[in-house]
Structure formats: structure tokens, C-alpha cells
């Protein structure tokens, strides 16, 4: 087989896969339509680990205190008593005193995952059988809880939501949107549509008796990423991970190239450790390899290389933009360029993900090795 045929065939194959996942995600996703409060209203505990004051902290806190749900409590978990976010939370608690809310401080060292450690006290203190673990940078719509419950089915072990990037400030924040939305969210929804749902730690709706009956929140320390551990725990129990029909917004603000690179490397290495078989083909996601293959084929065939590259980009990026527009996600004239930057970062990120090195989360080193049961039972052995 000639290089021309092989590279052209690879480009066509990867483009076909790309369009297939876009189609699957488009069919699975719903544009957000506000859901009413159901008649059967189980009380819900919303556990929010918080650390530091961020650009959108006031807005995300306001959303948490404004949910259109009559019976929920908020439990804010902060590792350090001196964290300035405590004062911000207390101000919101004073402004909305009718919403039951508590701040718990302290750091339960059950794992190398700082966020999971921060959540333990909130999980233990939750009064209700339904618990949402929600990151502090999630912008919750008024029907946030209803949206999560709407995806709960008889075979469900966990409902979660991937974040959708919004309000980017600058080019590299546009690249972050391109990673989060029409790449990562798209692949997650495409996977769930064929029965391969994977947990995402941004928003998790748990039935507390179910998780407690399968090792409790401490069982999520089996993997460095709590969402990977959650996926495996749910599957071992014979249940499925389902996604919210319409994912929730994460306002981004500004980002730097260094921040994007560091975050993507951390996530890549976590995926490589937790789901190694799935990590191997990740170099082919996006459109970078398809574009390069088309350029090689065009060079060998003696046709216009720019025209071949432009054709592949057009076929791949127009449907991506259409998906974002159809679902009400962020779109801008910069997005095609941001998608191109993203797709040529992916092979570099993938290769770096195989290399050893320290993983830092908020300046804290993380041991990414999977933990044995003995290490879970006795954290001092880890």
C-alpha cells in the first residue's frame, strides 16, 4: 500500500470517527430547558469543596444559594481555617439565611487527592440520602438538582455532568473552551450514548446508601482521580454512570498557555494511569492527525497541501461549531483557530502523558499510583 493511500485513508477514517462522535453527542444532548420542581421531592445535601477566592466565586456561590428546590442543604468544605473563601461564603450565608448551610473545616487525609480529602467531612455530615458533590466553580442553573435527577434511571449508580466552558477571556481561554466543550464533553456524551458512561467529578449525584454500601466515599481513594474510582465502583456494582442531559456551565475568565498545558498534562497522566487501554488511542482524537495525514497524502500525490488541510479542517470544524451553537455553548470567530491549536497540542500532551514526573494540584504533589485495599484500609501504608 502506498504512503499516499495509507495517509489519505487514515485521514478519512479519523474524520469519519470524528463526525460519528459529533452525531452521537448531538443526539444525546439536550439544549437546556428549565425543569419544574417534581412532586416527589427527596431532600438533597449539596457538598461543595472550596479553596481560595476565584474570579467567579461570588457568582457561583449565588447560584448555589438560588436553587429552585425546596428541600436542600449546602455543606461547604474548606481544608484550612485561614482560607479567605470562608468570609465570602459566610457573607452569602448571611444574605440568604433561609437556606440551610454550614462550613466545615479540616483535612481528612484519606488519599493523595486534595479535593476528595476535603469532601470527606461533608459526606459524613450530610443529613440526606441524596448527595451532590459539586465543584465550587460550577455555575448551577436554578433547576440544577432537577437536571441531575432527570437522568437517574433504575440501573443508575451515579449521575454526573461534564463542565461546559463559558465566558473565555483571551485566546488561551478559547482553547480551554475547545478542549472542554466540543472535544471532551462531546466524547463523553458519545460514549455514554453507546453504554460507556464515565464519571466526571464536577457534579456528582450519589445515592448515599448505595455508595456507603460499596465502601463509602473513602472507596473513591482507590484511584488518584475520584471520578475514575467512581466509574469503576459503579460498574463493579452492576450499575451505570449516566450524564445530565444538559451539562453545566463553568465560567473560565482568562487563561495562559502555561495553565492550559499544565492542566492538560495533569489530566492526561491521570487518564493514562486510571484507564491505560483507553489512553493509548487518545493521540487520534481531535483533528490534528487527520490534518497531518491529509497533508502528507497531498504532498505525495502532488496536489495542493493547503487545500487538502483546509478541506479536512472544514469538514471537521464546521460540525463542531454547529454542535456548540445548537446546544447554546460558547461560540466565537476565534473558535476554529482555538480548535486547531488544541488539536496540535493533543499529540504533544499525549506523549508527555507517558513520561514520569511529579503531578501538582494547587502546589501539592500527588502520588498517582492506584491503591491496594490494604493501602485504603491503612493510609499510612500508601
N, C-alpha and C positions, 0 to 999 in steps of 0.2 A: 504493500500500500504506500503511495507517495505521500510525502510530507504535506503537500497541498490538500489532498483528500482527507488525510487524518486530521489536520488542524481545522479545516473547514467543517468536517463532521463534528469535531469536538465543540466548536463554536455553536453550531446548530443545536446539538444535544443540550448544552448548558443553557442556551436561550429558551429552548422548549421547557426544560425543568423550571427555569425562572418564571416563565409565563404560566405554567401549570400551578405553581405555588401562589402566584398572584390571584389566579382564578379561584383556587380553593379558599384563600383568605377572604376574597371579596364575597363569596357565597356564605361563608361562616359568620362574618362580621355584620353587625347592625350599626347603622347610624344612631347616635344616642337620642332616644325619645324618653322623656321623663315618665317613670313608673309611679303609679299611685301606691299609697300605703295599703298593704294587704289586710284582709280581715283577721287572719290568724297572725298574730304579732308575737313571735318569740323574743324575749328580751335579749339584748346583744351587748357584749363587752368589746370595746374597741381599744386595743393595746397599741400605743404609739411610742416606739423608742425614739428619743430625741437627743441630739448632740449639737451644741453650738447654734448661734443665730445665723440664718441664711437670708438671702435677698428676699425670698418669698415666704418667710416664716409667718409673718402676720396674716398673709392671705390664706395659707394652707391651714393655719390654726382656726381662722374664722370659718373656713369651710367645715372643719371638724365639729365646731360648735353650732353649725347651722343645718344639720341633717334633718330632713323631713321624716323623722322616725320617732314615735312617741316613747319608746322604752329602750334607751341605750345609755351606757356609761362610758366615760373616757378615762383611760388609765395611761398617764404619761410616765415613761420610764427614762430616767436620767442617771447615768453612771456616777457623775461627780456632783457633790453638793454645791460646788462653786460655779457650775456651768451657767453662763448668762441666759440661756434659754429658759431657765426656771422662772425668772422675773417676767419674761414675755408670756409664758403660759399662765402664770398667776394673774396677770392683767386680763387675759381673756376669760379666765375662770370668774373673776370678779364682775366682768361685764355681762356674763350670761350665767347667773347663779342657779337658774333652774335646771341646768344640765348637770347631772352628777359627774364630777370629775375629781381625780386625785393625781398627785405627783408622787411617784415612788423613786427613791434614790438608792444607789448601791450597785455593786458589780458582782454578779454571781459567775465565777469563773468555771463554767462547765465545758468550755470549748475554746478554740482559737478564734472563734468568730465573735467579734465585739458586739455586733448587733444582736445576735442570739443571746449572749450573756446578759445584755441589757433587758431583753424581753422576759427572762425567766420570772422575775419578781411580779411582773404584770400578769403573766399567765397564772401564776399561783394565786394571785389576789382576785382574779376575775370571778364575779359572782354568778355568771350566767353560763348556760350550756353551749351557747354560740359565741365564738370569739373571733374577732377580726384582728389580725396582726397587720398593721398599716405603717408604712414608712412615713416619716414626718414631712417629706417633700411631695406627697401625693395631694393633688387638689381634688377634694372629694365633691362630686356633684350632690345636690340635695337628696337624690334618691340612691346614694352610694350603697347603702345596705340592701335596698330592694334589688338593685342591679346584681349584687352578689348572690342573693337568694334565688334570683330568677334562673340561674344556671345550675342550681342544685337539683340533681336527679336521683332516683333510687340507687344507682350504682356509684354515686359520688363519694369520694373520700376527702376532697379538697376542691374549693373554688378559688381561683386567683385571677389576677389581672396583670398583664404586662404594662409598663408605662408608655404613654404616648408623649413625646417631647413637644413642647409648645413654647411660644414666645422666645425664640432664639435671638440673641443679641450679638451679631457678628458672624463671620463666615464659619468659624470652627464650631459655633453652636448650631449652625445649619448642618454641618457634618454630623454632629451628635444626633440631630433630628433624623438624618438619613439613616444612621445606624439603628436608632430605637424604633422608628415607625415602619417604614416600608421594607426594612430588612428583617430585624429581629422580631417585631410583632407579627409581621406577615408570615414568617416561617413558623412561629409558634402556633398561630391560628390555622395554618395549613396542616401542620402536624396533628393538632387536636381534631381537625375535621376528618382525619382518617384513623382516629382512635389512639393517637400517640400524644396525649397531653402531657406537658411538662410544667411543673410549678414555677412560679415567679414570685420572688419574695416581697414585691412592692405592696401587694394587697392579698392577704390570705384569709379566707373564711373557713374556720375549722368548727367541727362539732367536738366540743371539749371531751365528752365521754369517749368518743371514738379515738382521739389522739391519746388520751390518758390510758385507754385500754391497750394501746400499742406502744407503750414506753414513755408517753408524755412528751412534753416539749424537749426534755433532755435527750430523747432519742434523735432529735434533729442535729445533735452534735456528732453524729456518726460520720458526717461529711463536713468539709470546711465551709461549704455553701449550704445554708439551711434549706434552700429550695430544692437542691439536688437530693438531700436527705429526705425531704418531704415527698418528692416524686417516688423514690424507691420504697419508702414506708407504705405509701398508699397502694402501690402496685403489689407489694407483698401481702397486703390485706385483701387483695382481690377486688380492689375498687379502682376508680379512675379519677384523674385530675381533669377538671373542666375549667374553662375560661369564661370570664364575664363577657356577655355578648357585645358590649361596647367598652373598650378599655379606658382607663382613667388617665387624666392629664398630669404631666409633670412639667411645670414651667421651668425653663432652663436658664434664662438670662445669658450672661456671657460665658464663653469657654475659650481656653487656649489650646493650641496644638499639643502642648505637653500634657495637659489634663486629659485630652481625648486619648492620646497614645497610652498614657499610664492606665487609664480606666479600661481600655480595650485589652491591654496586655493582661491585667489582673483577671478580667472575665474569661479571657482565652485560657489562661493557665488553670483557672478553676474548672472550666468545662473539660479541659484535657485530662485532669485528674479524676473528675467525677463521672464523666461519660466518654471514656477514651475512644470507643468504637465510633461514636458519633462525631468526635472531634476530627478524625482522620480526613473525611471528605470536606471539611469546612473551607478548605482553600478554594473550592469551586463555587461557593455561594457568592452572591453578587454577580457582577458582570465583567469584572476585571480580566479573568482568564478567558472568557468568551471574546472579549475585545482583542486581547493579545493574540489569541488563536486566529481570529479573522485577519489580523494584520499580517501574521506570518503566511497564512494561505494566500493573501493578496500579493505579497511580495514574490512568492514562488510562482504565482500564476501570471505575474506581470500586469496586474490591474492596479487601480488607484488604491493605495493604502489608506489615505484619509477617508476616501469614500466608503471603504469597507468598514473602518472603525465607526464612522458616523452612522452607517446603516444599523450596526449592532446596537449602538447606543440608543438610536431612535426606537428600535423595536423593544428594547428593554426598559428605557426610562419613561417613555410616554405612558405605558400601562402603570408604572409605579406612581407617576404623578396623578394619573386618573384615579387610582385606588385611594390616595390621600385626599383628593378633592371630594370623591364620592362619600368618604366616611367623615368628612369635616375636620380632617387633620391639617396640620400646618403645611402650606404650600407657598412658594415664592419663586421668583425668577432665578434665585441662586441655587435652588434645589438640584437641578441637573448637574451643575458643577460640583456641588457638595456630594452627590451620589458618585460621581466619577472619582473624587478624592477618596471617598470611603472605599470604593471597590479596588482601588490600587493600594490602599492601606491593608486590605484583608490578607493578601499573601504574606506581607511582612509581619503582621500581627500573628498569623498562623505559625510562621516559622519561629518567631520569638516565643510563642507559647510552649514550644517543645524544650526550650532551654531552662536549665536550673537557675535559681536566683530567688532572692527574698521577695515576698509579696507584702506590700504595706497597705493598710487600710487606716486612714486618718493618722498616719505616722506610726501605727502599731504593726509589728511584724507578725505574720500569720504562718503557722505550720499547716501546709495544705494536704498532708497525708491523711487518707481515710483512717478512721479509728476502729480498733477492735472492740468487742464487747467488754473485755477486761479494762480497757482504757476508758470506756464510757462509765463503767461502774466505779472506777478509781482514777479520776482525772490526774492524780499525781504521777501515774504511770506513763502518761502521754508524752 
